[in-house]
Amino acid sequence: MRKSKRSTSQLPISKSSNMDPTAVKIPRKSPVSNITRSVEDIPRRVQLSVSGSMDFSSSRTMSPALSQGSTAGVRYLTEELIKKVSKQDNLTLITTLNLTLSKDSGKKIKYIENLDSLKNLQTMNLSGNLIEKIEKLDKLSHLLEINLSFNFIQKIEGLDSLCRLQVLNLTGNQIEHIPQSLGKKLKTLRVFKIAKNNLGSLNELSRLKPLPDLAQLSIADNPLAELPHSRLYVIFHIRTLDILDGQPINAQDRQKAKERFSMEEIIKLEKTIEQQDGKYQKLEEEHNKSIGELKRLEVNFQNERKKTEETLEVNKNVEEELKIKNELLKKKTKELHRACEKHYQLEQELAFYKIDAKFASLGEEPQPDQTLDTDDNEPLLESPYIGKALFTPQQSKNSLKSSGQREEKQLSSDEKNIAKNILLLQEEQQHLQQQLQQQHHQKTEMDDLLIEKQKLIDSGKF
């Protein structure tokens, strides 16, 4: 048997295909040959094998790698693989990278990784693999074209950093929604292919309106493509398109789209205006309520401010009054101290008067030259008493008695006066002590009030 001639490269897509697997044309050398020559043959073979028992909608959502995805192994995207495929050891010099591996290897790429060193990469083909998530493309800032067709991708993500991307091919995946960020981030996108996915609503395509340079769009074999007037809807809403599903858009198509959807657009805009008017009225009502609330808060603020000023004034007056009462308290304390000293002196004077009265009742004072009958015949010395009421010499017995009576009367009157003064002093002392206690209690209350007001001022309630 003669061996078939094969190219030495394992890359099934030629450069002339512009990395679109659907454009590859490989002649069949033998009708019995079952070798898959391109990624496009995979879904074709799957469709032929299940066409007898599966309808069109179910075959459309089938992944191209379904026939071999369960048995094919995983090949990891390493720098060695990149160097081998690109035949370039310096990763920074690579501008084009085709990672659509041939079927003969039996392994497919499942994870996008190890691409950070490809600083100058402009074109990358990852079609026909087992990729489930778009990730780790942040460093590819010079990327212009990426082909992720015929994988297992369910969500468009990880593309926001590709600010220079012009061609995005997501054909043959399992995508159901187009994110809003795609129309906001990928401003340079010119070609977007998302055929053979699960897009079910035409509103998904309206998110492509912000793309100013989008000229080519592919949405065939999606559930939304079966909707009536879907083509006219896309033409009307995305005015920059020149080619839709491979067919050029002419002036007649644009006129039909305008006639079909202009009135609907007007009705839609009118509904939008009504909704906006309702929102505006609600906002106006809320604004008026906010103004009333603001005025009320301003009035409350002014009242609280006045209360704060009044409180500060009261605090100032209380502090001044407290200072005055402190001075008065000090003065009363001094007076009390003096009264206590006077009371003590009067008690001493009363004691001396009582002692003098006892001496007065003893009779005449002995003469200084008289002597007592003692064993040593010593003269009687002067009495050691140092009180105030000494006997007066040369005083007769009668005069001494009369003076004693007078002194007793005077003593009794003096005792009464002293006792009266003592009572008065005791009353004054009690009164001063009461005033002192009251002043101390008022001072404590004033201190507590000042502390409370200061806390309120610090907390901002005044």
C-alpha positions as CSV (number, residue, x, y, z in Angstrom):
1,M,0.0,0.0,0.0
2,R,1.3,3.4,-0.9
3,K,1.6,5.9,1.9
4,S,-0.2,9.2,1.5
5,K,1.9,12.3,1.3
6,R,1.6,14.5,4.3
7,S,3.0,17.9,5.1
8,T,5.8,17.9,7.7
9,S,3.9,20.5,9.7
10,Q,1.3,19.4,12.2
11,L,-0.7,22.6,11.6
12,P,-3.8,21.8,9.4
13,I,-4.7,25.4,8.5
14,S,-2.8,27.2,5.8
15,K,-1.8,30.8,6.0
16,S,-4.2,31.7,3.2
17,S,-7.1,30.7,5.4
18,N,-6.6,33.8,7.6
19,M,-7.0,31.4,10.5
20,D,-10.6,30.6,9.7
21,P,-11.1,26.8,9.7
22,T,-14.2,27.1,7.6
23,A,-12.2,28.4,4.7
24,V,-9.8,25.4,4.5
25,K,-10.5,23.2,1.4
26,I,-8.8,19.8,1.5
27,P,-9.4,17.4,-1.4
28,R,-10.4,13.9,-0.6
29,K,-7.9,11.4,-1.9
30,S,-10.0,8.4,-1.2
31,P,-13.7,7.9,-0.5
32,V,-12.9,5.5,2.3
33,S,-10.4,7.8,4.0
34,N,-11.7,8.7,7.5
35,I,-8.9,11.0,8.4
36,T,-10.1,14.4,9.6
37,R,-8.1,17.0,7.8
38,S,-9.4,20.2,9.4
39,V,-11.5,21.4,12.3
40,E,-14.4,21.9,10.0
41,D,-14.6,18.2,9.3
42,I,-15.2,17.4,12.9
43,P,-18.7,18.9,13.2
44,R,-19.5,17.6,9.7
45,R,-18.8,14.1,10.7
46,V,-20.7,14.4,13.9
47,Q,-23.7,15.7,12.1
48,L,-23.6,12.9,9.5
49,S,-23.4,10.3,12.3
50,V,-26.4,11.6,14.2
51,S,-28.6,13.1,11.5
52,G,-30.9,10.0,11.5
53,S,-31.9,10.4,15.1
54,M,-31.3,14.1,16.0
55,D,-33.0,17.3,14.8
56,F,-31.3,20.4,13.6
57,S,-31.4,22.4,16.8
58,S,-29.8,19.7,18.9
59,S,-27.1,19.1,16.3
60,R,-26.3,22.8,16.3
61,T,-25.5,22.9,20.0
62,M,-23.2,19.9,19.8
63,S,-19.5,20.6,20.5
64,P,-17.2,19.8,17.6
65,A,-15.0,17.7,19.8
66,L,-17.9,15.6,21.1
67,S,-16.9,12.6,19.0
68,Q,-13.5,12.5,20.6
69,G,-13.6,14.8,23.6
70,S,-14.3,12.0,26.0
71,T,-11.4,9.9,24.8
72,A,-8.8,12.6,23.8
73,G,-6.2,13.5,26.4
74,V,-5.2,17.0,27.6
75,R,-2.1,18.7,26.3
76,Y,-0.8,21.5,28.4
77,L,0.1,24.8,26.8
78,T,3.8,25.1,27.8
79,E,6.5,27.4,26.6
80,E,8.2,24.3,25.0
81,L,5.1,23.6,23.0
82,I,4.9,27.2,21.9
83,K,8.5,27.1,20.8
84,K,8.0,23.8,19.0
85,V,4.9,25.0,17.2
86,S,6.2,28.4,16.3
87,K,9.8,27.2,15.6
88,Q,11.1,30.2,17.5
89,D,13.1,30.1,20.7
90,N,12.7,33.7,21.5
91,L,9.1,34.1,22.6
92,T,9.1,37.9,22.3
93,L,9.6,37.6,18.5
94,I,6.5,35.5,17.9
95,T,3.7,37.4,16.2
96,T,1.6,34.5,14.9
97,L,0.7,31.4,16.8
98,N,-1.4,28.5,15.6
99,L,-2.3,26.0,18.3
100,T,-4.9,24.0,16.5
101,L,-3.3,20.6,17.0
102,S,-3.8,17.8,14.6
103,K,-6.0,14.8,15.3
104,D,-3.1,12.4,15.1
105,S,-1.7,13.6,18.4
106,G,-4.8,12.5,20.3
107,K,-4.5,15.4,22.8
108,K,-6.2,18.8,23.0
109,I,-5.5,22.0,24.8
110,K,-7.9,22.6,27.7
111,Y,-6.3,25.5,29.6
112,I,-5.0,28.9,28.3
113,E,-1.8,29.5,30.1
114,N,1.9,30.5,29.8
115,L,1.3,33.2,27.3
116,D,2.7,36.2,29.3
117,S,6.0,36.1,27.5
118,L,4.4,36.6,24.1
119,K,4.6,40.4,24.3
120,N,4.3,41.0,20.5
121,L,1.8,38.3,19.6
122,Q,-0.8,39.7,17.1
123,T,-2.6,36.6,15.8
124,M,-3.5,33.4,17.8
125,N,-5.5,30.4,16.8
126,L,-6.8,28.1,19.5
127,S,-9.7,26.5,17.6
128,G,-10.7,22.9,17.8
129,N,-9.5,22.3,21.4
130,L,-11.2,21.6,24.7
131,I,-11.0,25.1,26.1
132,E,-13.8,25.9,28.6
133,K,-12.8,29.3,29.9
134,I,-11.2,32.4,28.3
135,E,-8.4,33.4,30.7
136,K,-4.9,34.7,31.2
137,L,-4.8,36.9,28.1
138,D,-4.1,40.1,30.1
139,K,-0.5,40.4,28.9
140,L,-1.3,40.2,25.1
141,S,-1.8,43.9,24.6
142,H,-0.8,43.7,20.9
143,L,-3.2,41.0,20.0
144,L,-5.2,41.8,16.9
145,E,-6.9,38.5,16.0
146,I,-7.9,35.5,18.2
147,N,-9.7,32.4,17.0
148,L,-11.4,30.3,19.8
149,S,-13.9,28.5,17.6
150,F,-15.1,25.0,18.2
151,N,-14.3,24.7,21.9
152,F,-16.5,24.3,25.0
153,I,-16.7,28.0,26.0
154,Q,-19.9,29.0,27.7
155,K,-19.1,32.6,28.8
156,I,-17.4,35.5,27.1
157,E,-14.9,36.8,29.6
158,G,-11.2,37.7,30.0
159,L,-11.1,39.9,26.9
160,D,-11.4,43.4,28.4
161,S,-7.6,44.0,28.3
162,L,-7.4,43.3,24.6
163,C,-7.8,46.9,23.6
164,R,-6.4,46.4,20.1
165,L,-8.4,43.3,19.1
166,Q,-10.0,43.5,15.7
167,V,-11.1,40.0,14.9
168,L,-12.8,37.7,17.4
169,N,-14.0,34.2,16.4
170,L,-16.1,32.3,18.9
171,T,-18.0,30.1,16.4
172,G,-19.1,26.6,17.5
173,N,-19.2,27.1,21.3
174,Q,-21.9,27.0,24.0
175,I,-22.3,30.8,24.6
176,E,-25.8,32.0,25.6
177,H,-25.2,35.7,26.4
178,I,-23.1,38.6,25.1
179,P,-21.8,40.7,28.0
180,Q,-22.3,44.4,28.1
181,S,-18.5,44.9,28.6
182,L,-17.8,43.6,25.1
183,G,-19.4,46.6,23.5
184,K,-17.7,49.0,25.9
185,K,-14.1,47.6,26.1
186,L,-13.4,46.2,22.6
187,K,-13.8,49.5,20.7
188,T,-11.5,48.4,17.8
189,L,-13.4,45.2,17.0
190,R,-14.2,44.9,13.3
191,V,-15.1,41.2,12.8
192,F,-17.1,39.2,15.3
193,K,-18.1,35.6,14.6
194,I,-20.4,33.9,17.1
195,A,-22.3,31.5,14.8
196,K,-23.2,28.0,16.0
197,N,-23.8,29.0,19.7
198,N,-26.9,29.2,21.9
199,L,-27.9,32.9,21.6
200,G,-31.7,33.0,22.0
201,S,-32.6,36.7,22.3
202,L,-32.1,39.5,19.8
203,N,-31.5,41.8,22.7
204,E,-28.1,40.1,23.1
205,L,-27.0,41.6,19.8
206,S,-28.1,45.1,20.8
207,R,-25.1,45.2,23.2
208,L,-22.9,45.4,20.1
209,K,-24.3,48.9,19.2
210,P,-21.4,50.8,20.9
211,L,-18.8,49.2,18.6
212,P,-18.0,52.0,16.1
213,D,-16.0,49.9,13.6
214,L,-17.9,46.6,13.6
215,A,-18.3,45.7,9.9
216,Q,-18.7,41.9,9.8
217,L,-20.9,39.8,12.0
218,S,-21.8,36.0,12.0
219,I,-24.8,34.8,14.0
220,A,-26.0,31.9,11.9
221,D,-27.1,28.6,13.5
222,N,-28.2,30.3,16.7
223,P,-31.7,30.1,18.1
224,L,-32.2,33.8,17.5
225,A,-31.4,33.3,13.8
226,E,-34.6,31.4,13.4
227,L,-36.7,34.3,14.6
228,P,-38.6,36.2,11.9
229,H,-37.0,39.4,10.7
230,S,-33.8,38.6,12.7
231,R,-31.6,39.8,9.9
232,L,-33.5,43.0,9.4
233,Y,-33.4,43.6,13.2
234,V,-29.6,43.3,13.2
235,I,-29.2,45.5,10.2
236,F,-31.4,48.2,11.7
237,H,-29.8,48.2,15.2
238,I,-26.2,47.8,14.2
239,R,-25.8,50.4,11.4
240,T,-22.0,49.9,11.0
241,L,-22.4,46.4,9.5
242,D,-21.4,45.7,5.9
243,I,-21.5,41.9,6.0
244,L,-24.0,39.7,8.0
245,D,-23.5,35.9,8.0
246,G,-21.3,36.2,4.9
247,Q,-23.9,38.2,2.9
248,P,-23.2,41.8,2.0
249,I,-25.8,44.4,3.3
250,N,-27.2,46.6,0.5
251,A,-29.3,49.7,0.5
252,Q,-32.5,47.7,-0.1
253,D,-31.8,45.7,3.1
254,R,-31.3,48.8,5.1
255,Q,-34.5,50.3,3.7
256,K,-36.5,47.2,4.6
257,A,-35.1,47.2,8.1
258,K,-35.9,50.9,8.5
259,E,-39.5,50.3,7.3
260,R,-39.9,47.3,9.5
261,F,-38.4,48.5,12.8
262,S,-38.5,52.3,12.7
263,M,-42.1,52.5,14.0
264,E,-41.3,49.8,16.6
265,E,-38.3,51.9,17.5
266,I,-40.4,55.0,17.9
267,I,-42.9,53.1,20.0
268,K,-40.1,51.7,22.1
269,L,-38.6,55.2,22.5
270,E,-42.0,56.5,23.5
271,K,-42.3,53.9,26.1
272,T,-38.8,54.6,27.3
273,I,-39.7,58.3,27.5
274,E,-42.8,57.5,29.5
275,Q,-40.8,55.4,31.9
276,Q,-38.2,58.2,32.1
277,D,-41.0,60.7,32.8
278,G,-42.3,58.5,35.6
279,K,-38.8,58.2,37.0
280,Y,-38.4,62.0,36.7
281,Q,-41.7,62.6,38.5
282,K,-40.7,60.2,41.3
283,L,-37.3,61.9,41.5
284,E,-38.9,65.3,41.6
285,E,-41.2,64.2,44.4
286,E,-38.3,62.7,46.3
287,H,-36.4,66.0,45.6
288,N,-39.2,68.0,47.1
289,K,-39.4,65.8,50.1
290,S,-35.7,66.1,50.5
291,I,-35.9,69.9,50.3
292,G,-38.7,69.9,53.0
293,E,-36.6,67.5,55.1
294,L,-33.6,69.7,54.6
295,K,-35.5,72.8,55.7
296,R,-36.8,71.0,58.7
297,L,-33.3,69.9,59.5
298,E,-32.0,73.5,59.1
299,V,-34.7,74.7,61.5
300,N,-33.8,72.0,64.0
301,F,-30.2,72.9,63.5
302,Q,-30.8,76.5,64.2
303,N,-32.9,75.7,67.3
304,E,-30.2,73.3,68.5
305,R,-27.6,76.0,67.8
306,K,-29.5,78.5,69.9
307,K,-29.9,76.0,72.6
308,T,-26.2,75.3,72.5
309,E,-25.5,79.0,72.7
310,E,-27.9,79.4,75.6
311,T,-26.4,76.4,77.3
312,L,-22.9,77.8,76.9
313,E,-24.1,81.1,78.3
314,V,-25.8,79.3,81.2
315,N,-22.6,77.3,81.8
316,K,-20.6,80.5,81.8
317,N,-22.9,82.1,84.3
318,V,-22.9,78.9,86.4
319,E,-19.1,79.0,86.3
320,E,-19.0,82.6,87.4
321,E,-21.6,81.9,90.2
322,L,-19.5,78.9,91.2
323,K,-16.4,81.0,91.5
324,I,-18.3,83.5,93.6
325,K,-19.7,80.8,95.8
326,N,-16.3,79.3,96.2
327,E,-15.0,82.7,97.4
328,L,-17.9,83.0,99.7
329,L,-17.3,79.5,100.9
330,K,-13.7,80.3,101.7
331,K,-14.8,83.4,103.5
332,K,-17.3,81.5,105.6
333,T,-14.7,78.9,106.4
334,K,-12.4,81.6,107.7
335,E,-15.2,83.1,109.8
336,L,-16.0,79.6,111.1
337,H,-12.4,79.1,112.0
338,R,-12.3,82.5,113.9
339,A,-15.6,81.7,115.7
340,C,-14.1,78.4,116.8
341,E,-11.0,80.1,118.1
342,K,-13.2,82.7,119.9
343,H,-15.3,79.9,121.4
344,Y,-12.2,78.2,122.6
345,Q,-11.0,81.5,124.2
346,L,-14.4,82.1,125.9
347,E,-14.3,78.5,127.3
348,Q,-10.9,79.2,128.8
349,E,-12.1,82.5,130.2
350,L,-15.1,80.9,131.8
351,A,-12.8,78.3,133.3
352,F,-10.6,81.0,134.8
353,Y,-13.7,82.8,136.2
354,K,-14.8,79.6,138.0
355,I,-11.3,79.1,139.4
356,D,-11.3,82.8,140.6
357,A,-14.7,82.3,142.3
358,K,-13.4,79.3,144.2
359,F,-10.3,81.2,145.4
360,A,-12.6,84.1,146.5
361,S,-14.5,81.8,148.8
362,L,-11.3,80.8,150.7
363,G,-11.1,84.1,152.7
364,E,-8.2,86.5,153.3
365,E,-4.9,85.9,151.7
366,P,-2.1,85.0,154.1
367,Q,0.5,87.7,154.8
368,P,3.7,87.2,153.1
369,D,5.7,87.4,156.4
370,Q,3.5,84.8,158.2
371,T,5.0,81.4,158.7
372,L,3.4,78.0,159.1
373,D,4.2,75.5,161.8
374,T,6.4,73.2,159.9
375,D,9.3,71.2,160.8
376,D,11.8,73.3,158.9
377,N,10.2,76.7,159.8
378,E,10.2,77.8,156.2
379,P,8.1,80.8,155.2
380,L,5.0,80.4,153.0
381,L,5.9,81.3,149.5
382,E,3.7,82.9,146.8
383,S,1.0,80.7,145.4
384,P,2.0,78.9,142.2
385,Y,-1.5,79.7,140.7
386,I,-1.1,81.9,137.5
387,G,-4.8,82.6,137.0
388,K,-6.3,86.0,136.5
389,A,-8.1,86.4,140.0
390,L,-5.3,86.7,142.6
391,F,-6.2,88.2,146.0
392,T,-5.6,91.8,146.6
393,P,-3.3,92.5,149.6
394,Q,-4.5,94.7,152.5
395,Q,-8.1,93.7,151.8
396,S,-10.3,93.5,154.9
397,K,-12.5,90.5,155.6
398,N,-15.7,92.5,155.1
399,S,-14.5,94.1,151.9
400,L,-13.3,90.6,150.8
401,K,-16.7,89.2,151.5
402,S,-18.5,92.1,149.7
403,S,-16.1,91.9,146.8
404,G,-16.6,88.1,146.8
405,Q,-20.4,88.6,146.6
406,R,-20.0,91.2,143.9
407,E,-17.6,88.9,142.0
408,E,-20.1,86.1,142.4
409,K,-22.9,88.2,141.0
410,Q,-20.6,89.5,138.3
411,L,-19.4,85.9,137.6
412,S,-22.9,84.7,137.4
413,S,-23.8,87.4,134.9
414,D,-20.6,86.9,133.0
415,E,-21.2,83.2,133.0
416,K,-24.6,83.8,131.5
417,N,-23.2,86.2,128.9
418,I,-20.4,83.7,128.1
419,A,-22.9,80.8,127.9
420,K,-25.1,83.0,125.7
421,N,-22.1,83.8,123.5
422,I,-21.2,80.2,123.3
423,L,-24.7,79.2,122.3
424,L,-24.6,82.0,119.7
425,L,-21.3,80.8,118.5
426,Q,-22.4,77.2,118.3
427,E,-25.5,78.2,116.4
428,E,-23.4,80.3,114.0
429,Q,-21.0,77.4,113.7
430,Q,-23.9,75.1,112.8
431,H,-25.3,77.6,110.4
432,L,-21.9,78.0,108.7
433,Q,-21.5,74.3,108.6
434,Q,-24.9,73.9,106.9
435,Q,-24.0,76.7,104.4
436,L,-20.7,75.0,103.8
437,Q,-22.5,71.7,103.1
438,Q,-25.0,73.4,100.8
439,Q,-22.2,75.2,99.0
440,H,-20.3,71.9,98.6
441,H,-23.5,70.2,97.3
442,Q,-24.2,73.0,94.9
443,K,-20.6,72.9,93.7
444,T,-20.9,69.1,93.1
445,E,-24.2,69.6,91.1
446,M,-22.6,72.4,89.1
447,D,-19.6,70.2,88.3
448,D,-21.9,67.3,87.2
449,L,-23.9,69.7,85.0
450,L,-20.8,71.1,83.4
451,I,-19.5,67.6,82.6
452,E,-22.9,66.6,81.1
453,K,-23.1,69.8,79.0
454,Q,-19.5,69.3,77.8
455,K,-20.4,65.7,76.8
456,L,-23.4,66.9,74.8
457,I,-21.3,69.6,73.1
458,D,-18.6,67.1,72.2
459,S,-21.1,64.6,70.8
460,G,-22.5,67.3,68.5
461,K,-26.1,67.2,69.8
462,F,-25.9,71.0,70.5
